Each structure stands twice: as C-alpha cells, then as structure tokens.
C-alpha cells in the first residue's frame, strides 16, 4: 500500500473514532464495496 493510501486510511479511522462519518464518507463512491471480517 502506498504512503498516500495509508495516510488516507489512518485519517479515515481517526475520523470515524471521533464520530466524523461525513468526512469518511466523502471519500466513498457509489461503487464502494464493504467487506466485514469477524463480528
């Protein structure tokens, strides 16, 4: 994974942890696929 992509994922995780879902969702597109692992 490139440093750029790692940076975006790190920021996205921080945004979600702080409840800023809108910031995270701004990076998602209509064809985003979610894969859930575990419970």
ModelCIF file with pLDDT and N, C-alpha, C, O atoms, coordinates in Angstrom:
data_MODEL
#
_entry.id   MODEL 
#
_entity.id                         1 
_entity.type                       polymer 
_entity.pdbx_number_of_molecules   1 
#
_entity_poly.entity_id                      1 
_entity_poly.type                           'polypeptide(L)' 
_entity_poly.nstd_linkage                   no 
_entity_poly.nstd_monomer                   no 
_entity_poly.pdbx_seq_one_letter_code       
;(UNK)(UNK)(UNK)(UNK)(UNK)(UNK)(UNK)(UNK)(UNK)(UNK)(UNK)(UNK)(UNK)(UNK)(UNK)(UNK)
(UNK)(UNK)(UNK)(UNK)(UNK)(UNK)(UNK)(UNK)(UNK)(UNK)(UNK)(UNK)(UNK)(UNK)(UNK)(UNK)
(UNK)(UNK)(UNK)(UNK)(UNK)(UNK)(UNK)
;
_entity_poly.pdbx_seq_one_letter_code_can   XXXXXXXXXXXXXXXXXXXXXXXXXXXXXXXXXXXXXXX 
_entity_poly.pdbx_strand_id                 A 
#
loop_
_entity_poly_seq.entity_id 
_entity_poly_seq.num 
_entity_poly_seq.mon_id 
_entity_poly_seq.hetero 
1 1  UNK n 
1 2  UNK n 
1 3  UNK n 
1 4  UNK n 
1 5  UNK n 
1 6  UNK n 
1 7  UNK n 
1 8  UNK n 
1 9  UNK n 
1 10 UNK n 
1 11 UNK n 
1 12 UNK n 
1 13 UNK n 
1 14 UNK n 
1 15 UNK n 
1 16 UNK n 
1 17 UNK n 
1 18 UNK n 
1 19 UNK n 
1 20 UNK n 
1 21 UNK n 
1 22 UNK n 
1 23 UNK n 
1 24 UNK n 
1 25 UNK n 
1 26 UNK n 
1 27 UNK n 
1 28 UNK n 
1 29 UNK n 
1 30 UNK n 
1 31 UNK n 
1 32 UNK n 
1 33 UNK n 
1 34 UNK n 
1 35 UNK n 
1 36 UNK n 
1 37 UNK n 
1 38 UNK n 
1 39 UNK n 
#
_struct_asym.id          A 
_struct_asym.entity_id   1 
#
loop_
_ma_qa_metric.id 
_ma_qa_metric.mode 
_ma_qa_metric.name 
_ma_qa_metric.software_group_id 
_ma_qa_metric.type 
1 global pLDDT . pLDDT 
2 local  pLDDT . pLDDT 
#
_ma_qa_metric_global.metric_id      1 
_ma_qa_metric_global.metric_value   87.87 
_ma_qa_metric_global.model_id       1 
_ma_qa_metric_global.ordinal_id     1 
#
loop_
_ma_qa_metric_local.label_asym_id 
_ma_qa_metric_local.label_comp_id 
_ma_qa_metric_local.label_seq_id 
_ma_qa_metric_local.metric_id 
_ma_qa_metric_local.metric_value 
_ma_qa_metric_local.model_id 
_ma_qa_metric_local.ordinal_id 
A UNK 1  2 74.00 1 1  
A UNK 2  2 90.00 1 2  
A UNK 3  2 92.00 1 3  
A UNK 4  2 90.00 1 4  
A UNK 5  2 86.00 1 5  
A UNK 6  2 90.00 1 6  
A UNK 7  2 91.00 1 7  
A UNK 8  2 85.00 1 8  
A UNK 9  2 85.00 1 9  
A UNK 10 2 91.00 1 10 
A UNK 11 2 89.00 1 11 
A UNK 12 2 86.00 1 12 
A UNK 13 2 87.00 1 13 
A UNK 14 2 91.00 1 14 
A UNK 15 2 89.00 1 15 
A UNK 16 2 88.00 1 16 
A UNK 17 2 92.00 1 17 
A UNK 18 2 94.00 1 18 
A UNK 19 2 92.00 1 19 
A UNK 20 2 92.00 1 20 
A UNK 21 2 89.00 1 21 
A UNK 22 2 91.00 1 22 
A UNK 23 2 86.00 1 23 
A UNK 24 2 82.00 1 24 
A UNK 25 2 87.00 1 25 
A UNK 26 2 86.00 1 26 
A UNK 27 2 79.00 1 27 
A UNK 28 2 86.00 1 28 
A UNK 29 2 87.00 1 29 
A UNK 30 2 91.00 1 30 
A UNK 31 2 93.00 1 31 
A UNK 32 2 87.00 1 32 
A UNK 33 2 89.00 1 33 
A UNK 34 2 85.00 1 34 
A UNK 35 2 89.00 1 35 
A UNK 36 2 89.00 1 36 
A UNK 37 2 91.00 1 37 
A UNK 38 2 90.00 1 38 
A UNK 39 2 76.00 1 39 
#
loop_
_atom_site.group_PDB 
_atom_site.id 
_atom_site.type_symbol 
_atom_site.label_atom_id 
_atom_site.label_alt_id 
_atom_site.label_comp_id 
_atom_site.label_asym_id 
_atom_site.label_entity_id 
_atom_site.label_seq_id 
_atom_site.pdbx_PDB_ins_code 
_atom_site.Cartn_x 
_atom_site.Cartn_y 
_atom_site.Cartn_z 
_atom_site.occupancy 
_atom_site.B_iso_or_equiv 
_atom_site.pdbx_formal_charge 
_atom_site.auth_seq_id 
_atom_site.auth_comp_id 
_atom_site.auth_asym_id 
_atom_site.auth_atom_id 
_atom_site.pdbx_PDB_model_num 
ATOM 1   N N  . UNK A 1 1  ? 0.855   -1.165  0.000  1.00 74.00 ? 1  UNK A N  1 
ATOM 2   C CA . UNK A 1 1  ? 0.000   0.000   0.000  1.00 74.00 ? 1  UNK A CA 1 
ATOM 3   C C  . UNK A 1 1  ? 0.906   1.235   0.000  1.00 74.00 ? 1  UNK A C  1 
ATOM 4   O O  . UNK A 1 1  ? 1.906   1.284   0.716  1.00 74.00 ? 1  UNK A O  1 
ATOM 5   N N  . UNK A 1 2  ? 0.548   2.208   -0.796 1.00 90.00 ? 2  UNK A N  1 
ATOM 6   C CA . UNK A 1 2  ? 1.364   3.414   -0.879 1.00 90.00 ? 2  UNK A CA 1 
ATOM 7   C C  . UNK A 1 2  ? 1.216   4.250   0.398  1.00 90.00 ? 2  UNK A C  1 
ATOM 8   O O  . UNK A 1 2  ? 0.250   4.095   1.145  1.00 90.00 ? 2  UNK A O  1 
ATOM 9   N N  . UNK A 1 3  ? 2.174   5.125   0.631  1.00 92.00 ? 3  UNK A N  1 
ATOM 10  C CA . UNK A 1 3  ? 2.108   6.023   1.791  1.00 92.00 ? 3  UNK A CA 1 
ATOM 11  C C  . UNK A 1 3  ? 0.868   6.903   1.730  1.00 92.00 ? 3  UNK A C  1 
ATOM 12  O O  . UNK A 1 3  ? 0.253   7.192   2.757  1.00 92.00 ? 3  UNK A O  1 
ATOM 13  N N  . UNK A 1 4  ? 0.500   7.331   0.517  1.00 90.00 ? 4  UNK A N  1 
ATOM 14  C CA . UNK A 1 4  ? -0.689  8.176   0.351  1.00 90.00 ? 4  UNK A CA 1 
ATOM 15  C C  . UNK A 1 4  ? -1.936  7.441   0.814  1.00 90.00 ? 4  UNK A C  1 
ATOM 16  O O  . UNK A 1 4  ? -2.732  7.989   1.576  1.00 90.00 ? 4  UNK A O  1 
ATOM 17  N N  . UNK A 1 5  ? -2.112  6.202   0.361  1.00 86.00 ? 5  UNK A N  1 
ATOM 18  C CA . UNK A 1 5  ? -3.296  5.434   0.730  1.00 86.00 ? 5  UNK A CA 1 
ATOM 19  C C  . UNK A 1 5  ? -3.301  5.115   2.221  1.00 86.00 ? 5  UNK A C  1 
ATOM 20  O O  . UNK A 1 5  ? -4.352  5.146   2.861  1.00 86.00 ? 5  UNK A O  1 
ATOM 21  N N  . UNK A 1 6  ? -2.147  4.813   2.768  1.00 90.00 ? 6  UNK A N  1 
ATOM 22  C CA . UNK A 1 6  ? -2.049  4.544   4.206  1.00 90.00 ? 6  UNK A CA 1 
ATOM 23  C C  . UNK A 1 6  ? -2.441  5.782   5.005  1.00 90.00 ? 6  UNK A C  1 
ATOM 24  O O  . UNK A 1 6  ? -3.114  5.675   6.030  1.00 90.00 ? 6  UNK A O  1 
ATOM 25  N N  . UNK A 1 7  ? -2.025  6.945   4.540  1.00 91.00 ? 7  UNK A N  1 
ATOM 26  C CA . UNK A 1 7  ? -2.362  8.196   5.212  1.00 91.00 ? 7  UNK A CA 1 
ATOM 27  C C  . UNK A 1 7  ? -3.875  8.427   5.216  1.00 91.00 ? 7  UNK A C  1 
ATOM 28  O O  . UNK A 1 7  ? -4.444  8.822   6.235  1.00 91.00 ? 7  UNK A O  1 
ATOM 29  N N  . UNK A 1 8  ? -4.520  8.182   4.082  1.00 85.00 ? 8  UNK A N  1 
ATOM 30  C CA . UNK A 1 8  ? -5.977  8.357   3.995  1.00 85.00 ? 8  UNK A CA 1 
ATOM 31  C C  . UNK A 1 8  ? -6.684  7.395   4.947  1.00 85.00 ? 8  UNK A C  1 
ATOM 32  O O  . UNK A 1 8  ? -7.620  7.792   5.641  1.00 85.00 ? 8  UNK A O  1 
ATOM 33  N N  . UNK A 1 9  ? -6.248  6.141   4.988  1.00 85.00 ? 9  UNK A N  1 
ATOM 34  C CA . UNK A 1 9  ? -6.884  5.166   5.877  1.00 85.00 ? 9  UNK A CA 1 
ATOM 35  C C  . UNK A 1 9  ? -6.695  5.531   7.340  1.00 85.00 ? 9  UNK A C  1 
ATOM 36  O O  . UNK A 1 9  ? -7.611  5.366   8.145  1.00 85.00 ? 9  UNK A O  1 
ATOM 37  N N  . UNK A 1 10 ? -5.522  6.022   7.686  1.00 91.00 ? 10 UNK A N  1 
ATOM 38  C CA . UNK A 1 10 ? -5.270  6.440   9.063  1.00 91.00 ? 10 UNK A CA 1 
ATOM 39  C C  . UNK A 1 10 ? -6.183  7.603   9.442  1.00 91.00 ? 10 UNK A C  1 
ATOM 40  O O  . UNK A 1 10 ? -6.759  7.613   10.530 1.00 91.00 ? 10 UNK A O  1 
ATOM 41  N N  . UNK A 1 11 ? -6.316  8.580   8.549  1.00 89.00 ? 11 UNK A N  1 
ATOM 42  C CA . UNK A 1 11 ? -7.195  9.722   8.804  1.00 89.00 ? 11 UNK A CA 1 
ATOM 43  C C  . UNK A 1 11 ? -8.657  9.289   8.862  1.00 89.00 ? 11 UNK A C  1 
ATOM 44  O O  . UNK A 1 11 ? -9.425  9.795   9.680  1.00 89.00 ? 11 UNK A O  1 
ATOM 45  N N  . UNK A 1 12 ? -9.038  8.358   8.000  1.00 86.00 ? 12 UNK A N  1 
ATOM 46  C CA . UNK A 1 12 ? -10.418 7.864   7.990  1.00 86.00 ? 12 UNK A CA 1 
ATOM 47  C C  . UNK A 1 12 ? -10.748 7.165   9.301  1.00 86.00 ? 12 UNK A C  1 
ATOM 48  O O  . UNK A 1 12 ? -11.819 7.387   9.865  1.00 86.00 ? 12 UNK A O  1 
ATOM 49  N N  . UNK A 1 13 ? -9.849  6.331   9.792  1.00 87.00 ? 13 UNK A N  1 
ATOM 50  C CA . UNK A 1 13 ? -10.081 5.651   11.068 1.00 87.00 ? 13 UNK A CA 1 
ATOM 51  C C  . UNK A 1 13 ? -10.203 6.649   12.202 1.00 87.00 ? 13 UNK A C  1 
ATOM 52  O O  . UNK A 1 13 ? -11.053 6.486   13.078 1.00 87.00 ? 13 UNK A O  1 
ATOM 53  N N  . UNK A 1 14 ? -9.373  7.677   12.204 1.00 91.00 ? 14 UNK A N  1 
ATOM 54  C CA . UNK A 1 14 ? -9.452  8.706   13.243 1.00 91.00 ? 14 UNK A CA 1 
ATOM 55  C C  . UNK A 1 14 ? -10.775 9.460   13.152 1.00 91.00 ? 14 UNK A C  1 
ATOM 56  O O  . UNK A 1 14 ? -11.392 9.750   14.177 1.00 91.00 ? 14 UNK A O  1 
ATOM 57  N N  . UNK A 1 15 ? -11.214 9.775   11.948 1.00 89.00 ? 15 UNK A N  1 
ATOM 58  C CA . UNK A 1 15 ? -12.474 10.492  11.763 1.00 89.00 ? 15 UNK A CA 1 
ATOM 59  C C  . UNK A 1 15 ? -13.643 9.675   12.284 1.00 89.00 ? 15 UNK A C  1 
ATOM 60  O O  . UNK A 1 15 ? -14.524 10.204  12.962 1.00 89.00 ? 15 UNK A O  1 
ATOM 61  N N  . UNK A 1 16 ? -13.652 8.399   11.970 1.00 88.00 ? 16 UNK A N  1 
ATOM 62  C CA . UNK A 1 16 ? -14.742 7.532   12.438 1.00 88.00 ? 16 UNK A CA 1 
ATOM 63  C C  . UNK A 1 16 ? -14.717 7.434   13.963 1.00 88.00 ? 16 UNK A C  1 
ATOM 64  O O  . UNK A 1 16 ? -15.766 7.483   14.604 1.00 88.00 ? 16 UNK A O  1 
ATOM 65  N N  . UNK A 1 17 ? -13.533 7.296   14.542 1.00 92.00 ? 17 UNK A N  1 
ATOM 66  C CA . UNK A 1 17 ? -13.409 7.198   16.000 1.00 92.00 ? 17 UNK A CA 1 
ATOM 67  C C  . UNK A 1 17 ? -13.927 8.460   16.682 1.00 92.00 ? 17 UNK A C  1 
ATOM 68  O O  . UNK A 1 17 ? -14.411 8.398   17.813 1.00 92.00 ? 17 UNK A O  1 
ATOM 69  N N  . UNK A 1 18 ? -13.829 9.606   16.003 1.00 94.00 ? 18 UNK A N  1 
ATOM 70  C CA . UNK A 1 18 ? -14.306 10.874  16.558 1.00 94.00 ? 18 UNK A CA 1 
ATOM 71  C C  . UNK A 1 18 ? -15.753 11.171  16.173 1.00 94.00 ? 18 UNK A C  1 
ATOM 72  O O  . UNK A 1 18 ? -16.298 12.212  16.539 1.00 94.00 ? 18 UNK A O  1 
ATOM 73  N N  . UNK A 1 19 ? -16.372 10.244  15.430 1.00 92.00 ? 19 UNK A N  1 
ATOM 74  C CA . UNK A 1 19 ? -17.763 10.418  15.043 1.00 92.00 ? 19 UNK A CA 1 
ATOM 75  C C  . UNK A 1 19 ? -17.968 11.274  13.808 1.00 92.00 ? 19 UNK A C  1 
ATOM 76  O O  . UNK A 1 19 ? -19.093 11.678  13.514 1.00 92.00 ? 19 UNK A O  1 
ATOM 77  N N  . UNK A 1 20 ? -16.888 11.558  13.075 1.00 92.00 ? 20 UNK A N  1 
ATOM 78  C CA . UNK A 1 20 ? -16.980 12.388  11.864 1.00 92.00 ? 20 UNK A CA 1 
ATOM 79  C C  . UNK A 1 20 ? -17.187 11.488  10.645 1.00 92.00 ? 20 UNK A C  1 
ATOM 80  O O  . UNK A 1 20 ? -16.307 11.370  9.792  1.00 92.00 ? 20 UNK A O  1 
ATOM 81  N N  . UNK A 1 21 ? -18.344 10.865  10.574 1.00 89.00 ? 21 UNK A N  1 
ATOM 82  C CA . UNK A 1 21 ? -18.628 9.939   9.484  1.00 89.00 ? 21 UNK A CA 1 
ATOM 83  C C  . UNK A 1 21 ? -18.725 10.630  8.129  1.00 89.00 ? 21 UNK A C  1 
ATOM 84  O O  . UNK A 1 21 ? -18.394 10.032  7.105  1.00 89.00 ? 21 UNK A O  1 
ATOM 85  N N  . UNK A 1 22 ? -19.173 11.880  8.112  1.00 91.00 ? 22 UNK A N  1 
ATOM 86  C CA . UNK A 1 22 ? -19.307 12.612  6.850  1.00 91.00 ? 22 UNK A CA 1 
ATOM 87  C C  . UNK A 1 22 ? -17.960 12.782  6.154  1.00 91.00 ? 22 UNK A C  1 
ATOM 88  O O  . UNK A 1 22 ? -17.878 12.670  4.931  1.00 91.00 ? 22 UNK A O  1 
ATOM 89  N N  . UNK A 1 23 ? -16.905 13.052  6.919  1.00 86.00 ? 23 UNK A N  1 
ATOM 90  C CA . UNK A 1 23 ? -15.576 13.197  6.322  1.00 86.00 ? 23 UNK A CA 1 
ATOM 91  C C  . UNK A 1 23 ? -15.163 11.887  5.664  1.00 86.00 ? 23 UNK A C  1 
ATOM 92  O O  . UNK A 1 23 ? -14.677 11.870  4.533  1.00 86.00 ? 23 UNK A O  1 
ATOM 93  N N  . UNK A 1 24 ? -15.364 10.791  6.391  1.00 82.00 ? 24 UNK A N  1 
ATOM 94  C CA . UNK A 1 24 ? -15.021 9.475   5.850  1.00 82.00 ? 24 UNK A CA 1 
ATOM 95  C C  . UNK A 1 24 ? -15.831 9.188   4.591  1.00 82.00 ? 24 UNK A C  1 
ATOM 96  O O  . UNK A 1 24 ? -15.276 8.755   3.581  1.00 82.00 ? 24 UNK A O  1 
ATOM 97  N N  . UNK A 1 25 ? -17.124 9.423   4.644  1.00 87.00 ? 25 UNK A N  1 
ATOM 98  C CA . UNK A 1 25 ? -17.997 9.118   3.515  1.00 87.00 ? 25 UNK A CA 1 
ATOM 99  C C  . UNK A 1 25 ? -17.695 9.969   2.286  1.00 87.00 ? 25 UNK A C  1 
ATOM 100 O O  . UNK A 1 25 ? -18.040 9.586   1.168  1.00 87.00 ? 25 UNK A O  1 
ATOM 101 N N  . UNK A 1 26 ? -17.055 11.117  2.484  1.00 86.00 ? 26 UNK A N  1 
ATOM 102 C CA . UNK A 1 26 ? -16.701 11.963  1.342  1.00 86.00 ? 26 UNK A CA 1 
ATOM 103 C C  . UNK A 1 26 ? -15.687 11.278  0.421  1.00 86.00 ? 26 UNK A C  1 
ATOM 104 O O  . UNK A 1 26 ? -15.533 11.681  -0.732 1.00 86.00 ? 26 UNK A O  1 
ATOM 105 N N  . UNK A 1 27 ? -14.999 10.254  0.913  1.00 79.00 ? 27 UNK A N  1 
ATOM 106 C CA . UNK A 1 27 ? -14.038 9.510   0.104  1.00 79.00 ? 27 UNK A CA 1 
ATOM 107 C C  . UNK A 1 27 ? -14.650 8.273   -0.547 1.00 79.00 ? 27 UNK A C  1 
ATOM 108 O O  . UNK A 1 27 ? -13.998 7.602   -1.346 1.00 79.00 ? 27 UNK A O  1 
ATOM 109 N N  . UNK A 1 28 ? -15.896 7.973   -0.206 1.00 86.00 ? 28 UNK A N  1 
ATOM 110 C CA . UNK A 1 28 ? -16.556 6.783   -0.754 1.00 86.00 ? 28 UNK A CA 1 
ATOM 111 C C  . UNK A 1 28 ? -17.295 7.141   -2.041 1.00 86.00 ? 28 UNK A C  1 
ATOM 112 O O  . UNK A 1 28 ? -17.756 8.269   -2.217 1.00 86.00 ? 28 UNK A O  1 
ATOM 113 N N  . UNK A 1 29 ? -17.398 6.174   -2.919 1.00 87.00 ? 29 UNK A N  1 
ATOM 114 C CA . UNK A 1 29 ? -18.128 6.347   -4.166 1.00 87.00 ? 29 UNK A CA 1 
ATOM 115 C C  . UNK A 1 29 ? -19.320 5.399   -4.175 1.00 87.00 ? 29 UNK A C  1 
ATOM 116 O O  . UNK A 1 29 ? -19.464 4.561   -3.285 1.00 87.00 ? 29 UNK A O  1 
ATOM 117 N N  . UNK A 1 30 ? -20.159 5.537   -5.173 1.00 91.00 ? 30 UNK A N  1 
ATOM 118 C CA . UNK A 1 30 ? -21.344 4.684   -5.258 1.00 91.00 ? 30 UNK A CA 1 
ATOM 119 C C  . UNK A 1 30 ? -20.994 3.207   -5.399 1.00 91.00 ? 30 UNK A C  1 
ATOM 120 O O  . UNK A 1 30 ? -21.796 2.343   -5.042 1.00 91.00 ? 30 UNK A O  1 
ATOM 121 N N  . UNK A 1 31 ? -19.800 2.911   -5.917 1.00 93.00 ? 31 UNK A N  1 
ATOM 122 C CA . UNK A 1 31 ? -19.424 1.514   -6.113 1.00 93.00 ? 31 UNK A CA 1 
ATOM 123 C C  . UNK A 1 31 ? -18.508 0.990   -5.003 1.00 93.00 ? 31 UNK A C  1 
ATOM 124 O O  . UNK A 1 31 ? -17.850 -0.036  -5.172 1.00 93.00 ? 31 UNK A O  1 
ATOM 125 N N  . UNK A 1 32 ? -18.468 1.697   -3.865 1.00 87.00 ? 32 UNK A N  1 
ATOM 126 C CA . UNK A 1 32 ? -17.688 1.221   -2.725 1.00 87.00 ? 32 UNK A CA 1 
ATOM 127 C C  . UNK A 1 32 ? -18.259 -0.105  -2.249 1.00 87.00 ? 32 UNK A C  1 
ATOM 128 O O  . UNK A 1 32 ? -19.472 -0.257  -2.106 1.00 87.00 ? 32 UNK A O  1 
ATOM 129 N N  . UNK A 1 33 ? -17.375 -1.056  -2.007 1.00 89.00 ? 33 UNK A N  1 
ATOM 130 C CA . UNK A 1 33 ? -17.802 -2.370  -1.510 1.00 89.00 ? 33 UNK A CA 1 
ATOM 131 C C  . UNK A 1 33 ? -17.282 -2.544  -0.091 1.00 89.00 ? 33 UNK A C  1 
ATOM 132 O O  . UNK A 1 33 ? -16.113 -2.285  0.193  1.00 89.00 ? 33 UNK A O  1 
ATOM 133 N N  . UNK A 1 34 ? -18.169 -2.987  0.794  1.00 85.00 ? 34 UNK A N  1 
ATOM 134 C CA . UNK A 1 34 ? -17.802 -3.196  2.195  1.00 85.00 ? 34 UNK A CA 1 
ATOM 135 C C  . UNK A 1 34 ? -17.594 -4.679  2.437  1.00 85.00 ? 34 UNK A C  1 
ATOM 136 O O  . UNK A 1 34 ? -18.408 -5.502  2.017  1.00 85.00 ? 34 UNK A O  1 
ATOM 137 N N  . UNK A 1 35 ? -16.510 -5.021  3.108  1.00 89.00 ? 35 UNK A N  1 
ATOM 138 C CA . UNK A 1 35 ? -16.232 -6.389  3.497  1.00 89.00 ? 35 UNK A CA 1 
ATOM 139 C C  . UNK A 1 35 ? -16.081 -6.410  5.014  1.00 89.00 ? 35 UNK A C  1 
ATOM 140 O O  . UNK A 1 35 ? -15.181 -5.773  5.559  1.00 89.00 ? 35 UNK A O  1 
ATOM 141 N N  . UNK A 1 36 ? -16.939 -7.125  5.680  1.00 89.00 ? 36 UNK A N  1 
ATOM 142 C CA . UNK A 1 36 ? -16.906 -7.210  7.143  1.00 89.00 ? 36 UNK A CA 1 
ATOM 143 C C  . UNK A 1 36 ? -16.191 -8.496  7.539  1.00 89.00 ? 36 UNK A C  1 
ATOM 144 O O  . UNK A 1 36 ? -16.491 -9.576  7.030  1.00 89.00 ? 36 UNK A O  1 
ATOM 145 N N  . UNK A 1 37 ? -15.253 -8.358  8.444  1.00 91.00 ? 37 UNK A N  1 
ATOM 146 C CA . UNK A 1 37 ? -14.492 -9.503  8.941  1.00 91.00 ? 37 UNK A CA 1 
ATOM 147 C C  . UNK A 1 37 ? -14.756 -9.639  10.423 1.00 91.00 ? 37 UNK A C  1 
ATOM 148 O O  . UNK A 1 37 ? -14.576 -8.683  11.178 1.00 91.00 ? 37 UNK A O  1 
ATOM 149 N N  . UNK A 1 38 ? -15.178 -10.801 10.844 1.00 90.00 ? 38 UNK A N  1 
ATOM 150 C CA . UNK A 1 38 ? -15.448 -11.016 12.261 1.00 90.00 ? 38 UNK A CA 1 
ATOM 151 C C  . UNK A 1 38 ? -16.843 -10.556 12.630 1.00 90.00 ? 38 UNK A C  1 
ATOM 152 O O  . UNK A 1 38 ? -17.710 -10.381 11.774 1.00 90.00 ? 38 UNK A O  1 
ATOM 153 N N  . UNK A 1 39 ? -17.037 -10.362 13.931 1.00 76.00 ? 39 UNK A N  1 
ATOM 154 C CA . UNK A 1 39 ? -18.359 -9.985  14.458 1.00 76.00 ? 39 UNK A CA 1 
ATOM 155 C C  . UNK A 1 39 ? -18.709 -8.562  14.156 1.00 76.00 ? 39 UNK A C  1 
ATOM 156 O O  . UNK A 1 39 ? -19.785 -8.097  14.533 1.00 76.00 ? 39 UNK A O  1 
#
